[in-house]
Amino acid sequence: MGVSGCGKSTVAALIAGRLGWPLGEADDLHPAANVAKMSNGIPLTDDDRRPWLTEVRAWIDAQDGDCVLTCSALKRSYRDLLRQAGVRVRFVHLHGDTEQLALRLASRTGHFMPLSLLESQLSTLEPLQADEDGIVVRINAEPAHIADVSIQQLGLGIQSFPAS
């Protein structure tokens, strides 16, 4: 979880690969209207996000076992909705400084989320709280290291990692 540009897709792919779990991208589940709004620099509202998050939760429920899924999950209420899935849902909040995130977004191509929406996402973000099942990992390292740290902190039992 985290704002756009924090590395969710890259880190999630590494985690899924290391664990041999299926990988899903919540961005792929956005309805066309949401993508159009974001592409035009219009922040999504809770009403825009609710059906999308319901679809994301359904994706989780449709999996046969453990999986890795990228999702911004910016607010606790969004995470609460995802936790209503029929399985344990844990979060890895990829956290970075505004400047670092802006640099990443400015250099990214081929994604519908413009740099102009970063401030909106940051103002919407509610960090994980102590009673939420998850961890916070800073993004000031290479993605392979972030994936390794995430797996270790989640206690997923990998003792040695392939060379990065």
C-alpha positions as CSV (number, residue, x, y, z in Angstrom):
1,M,0.0,0.0,0.0
2,G,1.0,3.6,-0.4
3,V,0.7,6.6,-2.6
4,S,1.5,6.5,-6.3
5,G,5.2,6.3,-7.1
6,C,6.2,4.5,-3.8
7,G,7.1,1.3,-5.7
8,K,4.2,-0.9,-5.0
9,S,4.2,-2.7,-8.3
10,T,8.0,-3.3,-8.3
11,V,8.2,-4.5,-4.7
12,A,5.1,-6.6,-4.9
13,A,6.4,-8.4,-8.0
14,L,9.6,-9.2,-6.2
15,I,7.7,-10.4,-3.1
16,A,5.3,-12.5,-5.2
17,G,8.2,-14.0,-7.1
18,R,10.2,-14.9,-4.0
19,L,7.2,-16.5,-2.4
20,G,5.8,-18.1,-5.5
21,W,2.4,-16.4,-4.9
22,P,0.1,-14.9,-7.5
23,L,0.3,-11.1,-8.1
24,G,-2.6,-8.8,-8.6
25,E,-2.7,-5.0,-9.5
26,A,-5.6,-3.2,-8.0
27,D,-5.0,-0.4,-10.6
28,D,-6.2,-3.0,-13.2
29,L,-9.5,-3.2,-11.5
30,H,-10.4,0.5,-11.6
31,P,-13.5,1.2,-13.7
32,A,-12.9,3.4,-16.8
33,A,-14.5,6.4,-15.2
34,N,-12.0,6.3,-12.3
35,V,-9.1,6.1,-14.8
36,A,-10.5,8.9,-16.8
37,K,-10.8,11.2,-13.7
38,M,-7.3,10.4,-12.5
39,S,-5.9,10.8,-16.1
40,N,-7.4,14.3,-16.1
41,G,-5.9,15.2,-12.7
42,I,-9.2,14.9,-10.8
43,P,-8.8,13.1,-7.4
44,L,-11.1,10.2,-6.7
45,T,-13.7,10.5,-4.0
46,D,-14.7,7.9,-1.4
47,D,-17.8,7.2,-3.6
48,D,-15.5,6.6,-6.6
49,R,-13.3,4.3,-4.6
50,R,-15.9,2.2,-2.9
51,P,-17.0,0.0,-5.9
52,W,-13.3,-0.4,-6.9
53,L,-12.3,-1.5,-3.4
54,T,-15.2,-3.9,-3.4
55,E,-13.9,-5.4,-6.6
56,V,-10.4,-5.5,-5.1
57,R,-11.8,-7.4,-2.1
58,A,-13.6,-9.8,-4.5
59,W,-10.2,-10.4,-6.3
60,I,-8.7,-11.4,-3.0
61,D,-11.5,-13.8,-2.2
62,A,-11.2,-15.3,-5.6
63,Q,-7.6,-16.4,-5.0
64,D,-6.8,-20.0,-4.1
65,G,-4.5,-19.4,-1.2
66,D,-1.9,-16.7,-0.5
67,C,-1.4,-13.8,-2.9
68,V,0.3,-10.4,-3.2
69,L,-1.8,-7.4,-4.3
70,T,-0.9,-3.8,-4.9
71,C,-3.4,-1.3,-3.8
72,S,-3.0,2.3,-2.6
73,A,-5.3,1.6,0.4
74,L,-4.8,5.1,1.6
75,K,-7.4,5.4,4.3
76,R,-8.1,3.1,7.2
77,S,-11.7,2.8,6.0
78,Y,-10.4,1.4,2.7
79,R,-8.2,-1.1,4.5
80,D,-11.1,-2.1,6.7
81,L,-13.2,-2.9,3.6
82,L,-10.3,-5.0,2.2
83,R,-10.0,-6.8,5.6
84,Q,-13.5,-8.0,5.1
85,A,-12.2,-10.5,2.7
86,G,-12.5,-14.1,3.8
87,V,-8.8,-14.4,4.5
88,R,-6.2,-12.6,6.5
89,V,-5.2,-9.4,4.8
90,R,-1.9,-7.8,5.8
91,F,-0.4,-4.5,4.6
92,V,3.1,-3.3,3.7
93,H,3.0,0.5,3.7
94,L,5.8,1.7,1.4
95,H,6.6,5.1,2.8
96,G,8.8,7.8,1.2
97,D,9.4,11.5,1.4
98,T,7.4,13.9,-0.8
99,E,10.4,14.9,-2.8
100,Q,11.4,11.3,-3.5
101,L,7.9,10.4,-4.6
102,A,7.6,13.4,-6.8
103,L,10.9,12.6,-8.6
104,R,9.7,9.0,-9.2
105,L,6.4,10.2,-10.6
106,A,8.0,12.8,-12.8
107,S,10.2,10.2,-14.4
108,R,7.4,7.6,-14.8
109,T,5.8,7.0,-18.2
110,G,2.8,5.0,-19.3
111,H,0.7,5.3,-16.1
112,F,-2.6,7.2,-15.8
113,M,-1.7,8.8,-12.4
114,P,-0.2,12.3,-13.0
115,L,2.3,14.0,-10.6
116,S,-0.4,16.6,-10.0
117,L,-2.4,14.1,-7.8
118,L,0.5,13.3,-5.4
119,E,-0.5,16.1,-3.0
120,S,-4.1,14.9,-3.0
121,Q,-2.9,11.3,-2.3
122,L,-0.6,12.4,0.5
123,S,-3.4,14.5,2.2
124,T,-5.7,11.5,1.9
125,L,-3.1,9.0,3.3
126,E,-3.8,7.7,6.8
127,P,-0.8,5.7,8.0
128,L,-1.2,2.2,9.4
129,Q,-2.3,2.3,13.0
130,A,-0.9,0.2,15.8
131,D,-3.9,-2.1,15.7
132,E,-3.7,-2.8,12.0
133,D,-2.1,-5.9,10.7
134,G,0.9,-4.6,8.7
135,I,4.3,-3.0,8.6
136,V,5.8,0.3,7.4
137,V,8.9,0.1,5.2
138,R,10.8,3.1,4.0
139,I,11.5,3.3,0.3
140,N,15.1,4.6,0.6
141,A,16.7,1.4,-0.5
142,E,16.8,-0.8,-3.6
143,P,13.5,-2.6,-4.4
144,A,15.1,-6.0,-3.8
145,H,16.2,-5.0,-0.3
146,I,12.7,-3.5,0.4
147,A,11.1,-6.8,-0.7
148,D,13.5,-8.8,1.5
149,V,12.9,-6.6,4.5
150,S,9.1,-6.8,4.0
151,I,9.2,-10.6,3.8
152,Q,11.3,-10.8,7.0
153,Q,9.3,-8.3,8.9
154,L,6.1,-10.2,8.0
155,G,7.7,-13.4,9.2
156,L,7.0,-15.3,6.0
157,G,9.7,-17.8,6.6
158,I,12.2,-17.2,3.9
159,Q,15.7,-17.7,5.3
160,S,17.8,-16.9,2.3
161,F,17.1,-14.9,-0.7
162,P,18.3,-15.3,-4.3
163,A,21.0,-12.9,-5.5
164,S,19.5,-9.6,-6.5
